Structures are given as C-alpha cells and as structure tokens.
Amino acid sequence: MKWVTSSFSVLLLLGVLAGCGGGGSSSQTTSPPVQSPQQIKMTGPWHATASDGNFVEFNANQTGSTFSANQVAIINAKFNDSTNSYTNATWRPQNCVPGPYSLTGTIDNTSSSIKFTLQQTGGQITGTATMGTGPEAGVLDGTYNDPACNGSKVTFIATQALSLAGKYVNTCNFNPCGTADPSLTLKVTQDSSYHLSISGSDTKDGSFTLSGTAIGATMWVSGMISGQNVSWYGWHYDALDANLQEIFIIDADTNAPVATVEGCINGTNCTLRPL
C-alpha cells in the first residue's frame, strides 16, 4: 500500500507543477485559431462590372484549381449624361474586339486570388482578382488589361449572378425608356443549363414566346412577335436589399432600348407592383 500511496503523491505533484507552469507564473496564454484560407468556387454564372463600361458575363465550370467558360458574353454601356441612366445609354453587345469569347483561369486558395485569360477574336484580356472576406465574401475585386481596346489596369468587381427567372412588367411609359408597348409583361424561366424561355404579351401584339440563353447576368433571346423576327439581349440588375429585379432589354439589330422590365425572383415576394 505504501508504494501505491507514494506513486499517487508523485503523480499529484507533477500535475500541480504542470498546472502552475513548473512553479512560475500562473497565467496561461492561448494561441489564436489559425484561419483556413478561403476556398474559391468559380462554378456557375458570374457577372463582372468594369470601369470601362463592360459587363463581362460567363458560365463557368471548375476542376480542382482551374476553371473555364465556353459561354462568355460582353455587353458595353456608355452613359450619355450625368444621370448614369441605363435607359439613356449607348449599348453594344460586344467589346471593341468581337467574339466569340472564351475564358480560362486558375485559383490560388492560399492567397484567395484568381488569374484569368479571356480569349477574343484578335486579342486577349488578362487579369487578376482577390476574393473578399467578411461582408465582401464572394466578391472578386481585380483589374484586367485589354490591349486590343487600349485598356490598362481596368478595375472590376465580380459576383455570382442570380437566375433571370421571374415575372416582369414594363415600367417605362415615356421616352427614352424604350419602344415596347407599356402593357408588356414577361414570364421568364431558366433551367440548370441556362436555357431561357419567355412567355410574353402586350395589348398591341398579343401573346408571344421567345427562347435563348442566359450567360452570367445577361439574356440573349429571339423569336417572333406579330410575325416579325425579334432578337433581344439584356442585362439583369438585381438589388436583393430592395427586392428589386430589372432587365434592361436592348434590340440586337438596332442596339436601341426596348424596355425596362421590373419584377422579382421566381415570381415570389412581388411587393413592388402587382403582376
């Protein structure tokens, strides 16, 4: 029994010494937790707004630390006055160098950054961006060079794009908002492969259907309205804090505004106006 008691005493003494820092100060320090690098995911639709007036849109696929996009679009908008109104802007469905466009890139999760190359006819756009943290998580902030269009260190911000699906009504009943009938309504559906289908109607033309593709936050659709071939492209503006969804629709043949339609995602929570 003496051996057991002595051994227990030694173990107890060692425990006390360890808890007291070997007889020194009783305070303990705790190392801050190691923050894991943010894992960037580029899969899905992306929308970038650049300082040169370009909207760069793409639907990306990711494999490991590389990503690519065969569905890439560029829309350019130049404001014509100080109001920065999209309904009074000069629109163009491409960069100064035409498509087709394609994009490839790499991800560095240790620095939460990406590098990319956007191939276009007769030129390349190359750029880098860093993923934000905290309130800016999911936002890519970067610059690109576009030598073919004399662009150097063009700044941009990119985020993942929302679906264009929803119900919309024409909110512009006066010039220069567009040429569409004020009674225009659109129901837009979008599937996982970015196919768009639009059921529309207005007092002048009756019912019609259009179909096409969503690329990032843009639409590219065509069809027949009142026996006439129609091709539209458009940019989807979404402000979730205001429950505001708008599509600025442009005639692809004339680059003239057709309408500004307003609605909400998937036809739900339509509190702005009755649809």
C-alpha positions as CSV (number, residue, x, y, z in Angstrom):
1,M,0.0,0.0,0.0
2,K,3.0,2.3,0.7
3,W,4.1,2.0,-3.0
4,V,0.7,2.9,-4.3
5,T,0.4,6.0,-2.0
6,S,3.9,7.2,-2.9
7,S,3.2,6.8,-6.6
8,F,-0.1,8.8,-6.3
9,S,1.8,11.6,-4.5
10,V,4.4,11.9,-7.2
11,L,1.7,12.0,-9.9
12,L,-0.2,14.6,-8.0
13,L,2.9,16.7,-7.5
14,L,3.7,16.6,-11.2
15,G,0.1,17.6,-12.1
16,V,0.4,20.6,-9.8
17,L,3.7,21.7,-11.2
18,A,2.4,21.4,-14.8
19,G,-0.7,23.4,-13.9
20,C,1.4,26.1,-12.3
21,G,3.9,26.4,-15.1
22,G,6.5,24.5,-13.2
23,G,6.3,26.9,-10.3
24,G,6.4,30.1,-12.3
25,S,3.6,32.4,-13.3
26,S,0.1,31.0,-13.0
27,S,-1.2,32.9,-16.1
28,Q,-1.7,31.0,-19.4
29,T,-1.7,32.2,-23.0
30,T,-3.9,30.8,-25.7
31,S,-2.8,31.0,-29.4
32,P,-5.4,32.5,-31.7
33,P,-7.1,29.9,-34.0
34,V,-5.5,29.5,-37.4
35,Q,-7.8,30.8,-40.1
36,S,-8.1,28.5,-43.1
37,P,-7.7,30.1,-46.5
38,Q,-11.0,30.8,-48.2
39,Q,-11.8,28.2,-50.8
40,I,-12.8,30.0,-54.0
41,K,-15.6,28.3,-56.1
42,M,-15.9,29.6,-59.6
43,T,-18.6,27.1,-60.8
44,G,-21.8,28.7,-62.1
45,P,-22.9,32.0,-63.6
46,W,-20.7,35.1,-63.0
47,H,-21.3,38.8,-63.6
48,A,-18.5,41.5,-63.6
49,T,-18.9,45.2,-63.9
50,A,-15.8,47.0,-65.2
51,S,-14.8,50.7,-65.1
52,D,-14.5,50.8,-69.0
53,G,-18.3,50.2,-69.3
54,N,-18.1,46.5,-69.9
55,F,-20.3,43.9,-68.3
56,V,-18.3,40.6,-68.6
57,E,-20.6,37.6,-68.2
58,F,-19.8,33.9,-68.1
59,N,-21.0,30.5,-67.0
60,A,-18.0,28.7,-65.5
61,N,-17.0,25.1,-64.8
62,Q,-14.3,24.3,-62.2
63,T,-12.0,21.3,-62.0
64,G,-9.7,21.5,-59.0
65,S,-7.8,24.8,-59.1
66,T,-8.7,25.6,-62.8
67,F,-11.9,26.9,-64.3
68,S,-13.1,27.7,-67.8
69,A,-16.1,29.0,-69.6
70,N,-17.2,28.5,-73.2
71,Q,-20.4,30.6,-72.6
72,V,-18.9,34.1,-72.3
73,A,-20.6,37.4,-73.3
74,I,-19.5,41.1,-73.1
75,I,-22.0,44.0,-73.1
76,N,-20.7,47.5,-73.2
77,A,-22.8,50.5,-72.0
78,K,-21.7,54.1,-72.3
79,F,-23.7,56.7,-70.3
80,N,-24.9,59.7,-72.3
81,D,-25.4,62.1,-69.4
82,S,-24.6,62.6,-65.8
83,T,-27.6,60.7,-64.5
84,N,-26.0,57.4,-65.4
85,S,-29.3,56.1,-66.5
86,Y,-29.2,52.8,-68.4
87,T,-32.3,53.9,-70.3
88,N,-30.2,56.8,-71.8
89,A,-27.0,54.9,-72.6
90,T,-25.3,53.7,-75.8
91,W,-25.4,49.9,-75.8
92,R,-23.2,47.5,-77.7
93,P,-23.4,43.7,-77.5
94,Q,-19.6,43.1,-77.5
95,N,-16.2,44.5,-76.6
96,C,-14.4,46.7,-79.2
97,V,-13.0,43.3,-80.4
98,P,-15.8,40.9,-81.3
99,G,-16.3,37.4,-80.1
100,P,-16.7,34.5,-79.9
101,Y,-15.2,34.7,-76.4
102,S,-13.9,32.0,-74.1
103,L,-12.3,32.1,-70.7
104,T,-9.7,30.1,-68.7
105,G,-8.3,30.7,-65.3
106,T,-6.5,29.3,-62.2
107,I,-7.3,29.6,-58.5
108,D,-4.8,30.2,-55.7
109,N,-6.6,29.4,-52.4
110,T,-3.5,30.3,-50.3
111,S,-3.9,33.9,-51.4
112,S,-7.6,33.8,-52.1
113,S,-6.9,35.0,-55.7
114,I,-7.5,34.1,-59.3
115,K,-5.8,34.7,-62.6
116,F,-7.7,34.5,-65.9
117,T,-7.4,34.9,-69.7
118,L,-10.4,35.9,-71.8
119,Q,-9.7,35.0,-75.5
120,Q,-11.4,37.1,-78.1
121,T,-11.0,37.5,-81.9
122,G,-7.8,39.3,-82.4
123,G,-6.8,39.8,-78.8
124,Q,-6.8,38.7,-75.2
125,I,-7.9,40.1,-71.9
126,T,-5.8,39.1,-68.9
127,G,-6.5,39.8,-65.3
128,T,-6.3,39.0,-61.6
129,A,-8.7,39.3,-58.7
130,T,-8.8,38.7,-55.0
131,M,-11.8,37.3,-53.1
132,G,-13.1,39.5,-50.3
133,T,-13.8,38.4,-46.8
134,G,-16.4,39.2,-44.2
135,P,-19.2,41.3,-45.7
136,E,-17.3,41.1,-49.1
137,A,-17.1,37.3,-49.1
138,G,-18.0,36.1,-52.6
139,V,-16.9,39.3,-54.2
140,L,-13.9,39.3,-56.6
141,D,-12.1,42.7,-56.8
142,G,-9.5,43.0,-59.5
143,T,-8.1,44.5,-62.6
144,Y,-7.6,43.4,-66.2
145,N,-5.6,44.5,-69.3
146,D,-7.3,44.7,-72.7
147,P,-4.5,45.8,-75.2
148,A,-6.8,45.4,-78.2
149,C,-9.1,48.0,-76.8
150,N,-6.4,50.2,-75.2
151,G,-7.4,49.1,-71.7
152,S,-4.8,49.0,-69.0
153,K,-5.5,48.2,-65.3
154,V,-9.2,48.3,-65.8
155,T,-10.9,47.8,-62.5
156,F,-13.8,45.4,-62.0
157,I,-16.0,43.8,-59.4
158,A,-17.4,40.3,-60.0
159,T,-20.1,38.3,-58.1
160,Q,-22.1,35.2,-58.9
161,A,-25.2,36.0,-60.9
162,L,-28.8,35.2,-60.0
163,S,-31.2,33.4,-62.2
164,L,-33.3,35.6,-64.5
165,A,-36.4,33.6,-63.8
166,G,-39.3,35.6,-62.7
167,K,-42.3,37.7,-63.7
168,Y,-41.7,41.2,-65.1
169,V,-43.7,44.2,-66.2
170,N,-42.7,47.2,-68.3
171,T,-42.1,50.2,-66.0
172,C,-41.2,52.7,-68.7
173,N,-44.1,54.5,-70.2
174,F,-42.2,57.5,-71.5
175,N,-39.2,58.3,-73.8
176,P,-36.3,57.5,-73.9
177,C,-37.2,54.4,-71.9
178,G,-37.8,52.1,-74.9
179,T,-40.0,51.2,-77.8
180,A,-42.1,48.4,-76.2
181,D,-45.8,48.6,-75.5
182,P,-46.4,49.9,-72.0
183,S,-48.6,46.9,-71.3
184,L,-45.7,44.5,-71.9
185,T,-45.4,41.6,-69.4
186,L,-42.9,38.8,-69.4
187,K,-42.6,35.4,-67.6
188,V,-39.1,34.1,-67.7
189,T,-38.0,30.6,-66.9
190,Q,-34.4,29.4,-66.7
191,D,-33.1,25.8,-66.2
192,S,-29.9,24.5,-64.8
193,S,-28.3,24.5,-68.3
194,Y,-29.0,28.3,-68.6
195,H,-31.7,27.8,-71.2
196,L,-34.2,30.7,-71.2
197,S,-37.9,30.6,-72.2
198,I,-40.0,33.7,-72.2
199,S,-43.8,33.9,-72.4
200,G,-44.8,37.5,-73.2
201,S,-47.8,39.6,-74.1
202,D,-48.9,43.2,-74.6
203,T,-52.0,44.9,-75.9
204,K,-50.6,45.7,-79.3
205,D,-49.1,42.3,-80.2
206,G,-50.9,39.7,-78.1
207,S,-49.1,36.7,-76.8
208,F,-45.6,35.5,-78.0
209,T,-42.8,33.3,-76.9
210,L,-39.0,33.8,-77.1
211,S,-36.1,31.5,-76.3
212,G,-32.4,31.6,-75.8
213,T,-29.6,31.5,-73.3
214,A,-28.7,33.2,-70.0
215,I,-24.9,34.0,-69.8
216,G,-24.0,35.3,-66.4
217,A,-26.5,38.1,-65.7
218,T,-27.4,38.6,-69.3
219,M,-30.0,37.2,-71.7
220,W,-29.8,36.5,-75.4
221,V,-33.2,35.5,-76.9
222,S,-35.0,35.5,-80.2
223,G,-38.4,34.6,-81.7
224,M,-41.4,36.1,-83.4
225,I,-43.6,39.0,-82.3
226,S,-46.5,39.9,-84.6
227,G,-44.9,38.0,-87.5
228,Q,-41.6,39.8,-87.2
229,N,-38.3,38.2,-86.2
230,V,-37.1,39.7,-82.9
231,S,-33.6,39.4,-81.3
232,W,-33.1,40.8,-77.8
233,Y,-30.2,41.0,-75.5
234,G,-30.4,42.3,-72.0
235,W,-28.7,42.9,-68.7
236,H,-30.2,41.7,-65.4
237,Y,-29.9,44.2,-62.5
238,D,-30.6,42.7,-59.0
239,A,-30.6,44.5,-55.7
240,L,-31.7,42.0,-53.1
241,D,-31.8,44.5,-50.3
242,A,-34.6,46.4,-52.1
243,N,-36.2,43.2,-53.6
244,L,-35.7,44.9,-57.0
245,Q,-35.2,42.9,-60.2
246,E,-34.9,44.7,-63.5
247,I,-33.9,43.6,-67.0
248,F,-32.8,46.3,-69.4
249,I,-33.8,44.9,-72.8
250,I,-32.0,46.0,-76.0
251,D,-32.8,45.3,-79.6
252,A,-29.9,43.3,-81.0
253,D,-30.5,44.7,-84.6
254,T,-30.6,48.4,-83.6
255,N,-28.9,48.5,-80.2
256,A,-31.9,50.7,-79.1
257,P,-33.6,50.2,-75.7
258,V,-36.8,48.1,-75.9
259,A,-38.0,48.3,-72.4
260,T,-37.0,48.3,-68.7
261,V,-39.0,45.5,-67.1
262,E,-39.3,45.1,-63.4
263,G,-40.1,42.1,-61.3
264,C,-38.9,39.7,-58.7
265,I,-37.1,36.4,-58.4
266,N,-39.2,33.3,-59.4
267,G,-42.4,35.4,-59.2
268,T,-42.4,35.4,-55.4
269,N,-42.4,38.3,-52.9
270,C,-43.7,40.7,-55.7
271,T,-44.2,43.6,-53.4
272,L,-43.1,46.4,-55.7
273,R,-46.2,46.3,-58.0
274,P,-48.9,43.8,-58.8
275,L,-48.1,41.3,-61.6
